[in-house]
């Protein structure tokens, strides 16, 4: 028989409480850290492939339950593990709500991962280790204690990655007891101390406040005094002697008869000729008129 489930306010509050518990468990470390913090961490070094796979590929055991059984060979010899990110597993606290004894604590940046691989190969037994397969060397359960600087609180959302750190100092802690942070570095495990930020912000000094300049005082300045104009007197230049009158004896020029060859003379002659013609024409016309009148009477 199908029953209808009513999602009431009480169920909603229970759901929110459970969600908060899960989120707090996953972010208990992140909430206490800031970028640039320095702290001491220690734990089992594990590759992300075995974490994501839930079980370790070298023995099939649950990764977050028995990381001490993880072999150095699987960590630094097997390509699929070696090519994935490296993380440090920490013991789960009773308040974290984790269902496994260990949790993902920190992720190493690339340069720190390389340093940790070299450390594991120097003290371990594997095909790529410094001493090869050596029964006197560490075979499984590689642990390290490190002084680190926090670089990023959430470097990869898709992988739910823990805070990214850079390793400043490291030691193999497989045989250093339960509190290697205190014994090796004199620090409490997982407690951050304020350090230099990985990318310190650039601070700029504010520009200096300009000092106001008082306005100039307007005083009674007397007007400029005009100098009396000096009449300019033309002074004869003593260096230049006055001109000397030179007596000129008139020279009698031979009298020449006027010539009417110029254009001006020709125009005067033409005008006089026209005037004479008009005079005689008018005179003849007057006599003709007088003669006609006499004939009529």
Secondary structure, DSSP 8 states (H G I E B T S, - for coil): --------HHHHHHHHHHHHHHHHHHTTTGGG--TT-EEEEEEEEEEHHHHHTSB-TTT--BTTT-GGG-BHHHHHT-HHHHTS-EEEEEE--TTS--SSSEEEEEEE-HHHHHHHHHHHHHHB-STTSTT-S-TTSB-B--EEEEEEEEEES-S-TTTT--EEEEEEEEEE-TTS-S-HIIIIIS--BT--B----TT--------------------------------------TTS-------------------TTSHHHHHHHHHHHHHHHHHHHHHHHHHHHHHHHHHH-
